[in-house]
Amino acid sequence: MTTGVDTRALETRVKRTYELVATEPGAGFHFELGREDAVRAGYDPAVLDAVPAPAVESFAGVGYLFDLAALAPGETVVDLGSGWGMDAFCAAALTGPSDHVIGVDFTPAQPAKARRLTAESGATTLEFVDAHIEHLPLADGSADCVISNGVINLRPDKDAVFTEAARVVGNAAAARDRHRDAGASYGVRSVSVLATKPRR
């Protein structure tokens, strides 16, 4: 797909910015971060209390998506652009001890920190991998739901992201974008449930 975007320059800029978010969340950015922003977006403070504080303090999402996802106990969830893992930790809290939540991020500092927070918290159902969201290292049909909180806006080949989301839920027809715009400055598909397996 031809996008007219210098994808290498975009990727370098995104990596640089979000590595700084991972290492210096108080540095000051053109977007809001942290617990106050998450609560304003619609996150339940009680759920946030169960998430490691460093993951919450570097929350850089653009809205709340779990009402759109309607996760069920025991589901396998893939979080595209998982950062420090706040949404992944929330998904684990919502789906219970028999779930599996996989965070995917291409900025090495972010999943590395998320893995450390997972180990420190004693969580056993979370996994964080370094990968591009257009090329997920996951088997066909291995997930029940694929979510993303703003990150799809940073990827020039959005069709490839949706194709991968459909592949990992094992049903191309299941790909659908239930999204909520977070404001004109963020564009469309800000908060998305990219694909889900059919639910009874």
URMO-V138141 format. One line per field, one symbol per residue. psi: psi as a letter, one per 20 degrees, with the letter a starting at -180 (. if undefined). Layout:
psi: ???
This chain:
psi: ppijpnhggggggggggihhghhmijhorjqqqagghgghijqphhghhippghhhhjpkrjapihhhhlqqpiqpppoplicijghgggghhhiaijappoppqjohhghghhhghgghijpijqppqorqiimplqqpjiqhqprpmhhhhiphmhhhghggghgiikohiipqnorppjqhiiarkgoqohqqqpq.
